[in-house]
Amino acid sequence: MKINKKVAFSETGFVYDTSTGDSYSLNPIGLEIIEYLRKGKDLDDIIKILLEKYEVSKTVLEKSLNDFISSLRTFKILIDE
């Protein structure tokens, strides 16, 4: 899975899809996850990092991360290559 090259991100979490004109906003943790994906981290790596950084159960984190990834795919921000 990779970040769609037609999608631009700002430091503040503003997301703009240049191919559709759609825009979205990410909260700081969503933006943090995008940065990990850009660095080539897989979901297991991201889960480990976030579990060390935040007080959250693994079950809640996995569900929330999977929901977020699903949304990114739905909006074509993440694509499978």
HELIX and SHEET records of a PDB file:
HELIX    1   1 PRO A   28  ARG A   38  1                                  11    
HELIX    2   2 LEU A   43  LYS A   53  1                                  11    
HELIX    3   3 LYS A   58  THR A   74  1                                  17    
SHEET    1   A 2 LYS A   2  ILE A   3  0                                        
SHEET    2   A 2 LEU A  78  ILE A  79 -1                                        
SHEET    1   B 3 VAL A   7  PHE A   9  0                                        
SHEET    2   B 3 PHE A  14  ASP A  17 -1                                        
SHEET    3   B 3 SER A  23  SER A  25 -1                                        
END                                                                             
